[in-house]
Amino acid sequence: RANALAGRKEGLGPGSLPDLIAVLPAPDEHTLACVLSPAHNNDEMAVQLMQLSLLICRHAEGAGGLLVHGALAERYGRGTLLVGPAGIGKSTASQRLPPPWRSLSDDSTLVVRTPEGHYWLHPWPTWSRFAFGGAGGVWDVQAAVPLDHLFFLEQSKDNWIEPVGQGQAVILLIQAMVFSPLGTSKDDSLDTPMCAGDLMEGVRTVAANVRALRMQADM
């Protein structure tokens, strides 16, 4: 749960994001509290929302979640994650989905782990689409669906699917993560610790509990 309060931020202490967002002490481990300064234009609002979304992602990662480069497709209330780097064909694959499939996002997805160990997928904004006068977009980030399958996309003239072992799934997930456990362990701008060990454990747990497949397709 994220609580956002509009207002000024003087005196909130170190770790605040200059002029846009400040993190407050949370009443419990399931809540994020912050203060948002009023945005004076659409660009400031986009940056502010991006920072808030990253803060939510870091909080989710601390509980075993992941933010991945992956398109989210839903069918009969279950979610399938189409994972791959930029240019691999996530958007194309999403556009080709026939009914009753629905595309909830075509680039980024937040994987959230519940205290019971279940995984839910949230469609997540592609913030680069707001840069330099971009078209932007709309994502219903609360339209979460339970995770059913992981598909790792590859481009090929042949169309086929094969299972992926747990070790290979770990490697492919790391490559698809927005915040890699192989990178920095701390982002001072969000005042939120990033533990590579926690991220790696999150990746291993997802790979161990979710069926993963490699899908080659002509995209």
Salt bridges, closest charged atoms under 4 A:
GLU10 OE2 - ARG8 NH2 2.63
GLU29 OE2 - HIS30 NE2 3.60
GLU44 OE1 - HIS40 ND1 3.19
GLU74 OE1 - ARG102 NE 2.78
ASP106 OD1 - ARG129 NH2 2.84
ASP107 OD1 - LYS90 NZ 3.91
ASP148 OD1 - ARG78 NH2 3.67
ASP148 OD2 - HIS149 ND1 3.65
GLU154 OE2 - ARG214 NE 2.68
GLU162 OE2 - ARG214 NH1 2.63
ASP187 OD2 - ARG58 NH2 3.30
ASP188 OD1 - LYS186 NZ 3.91
GLU201 OE1 - ARG204 NH2 2.93
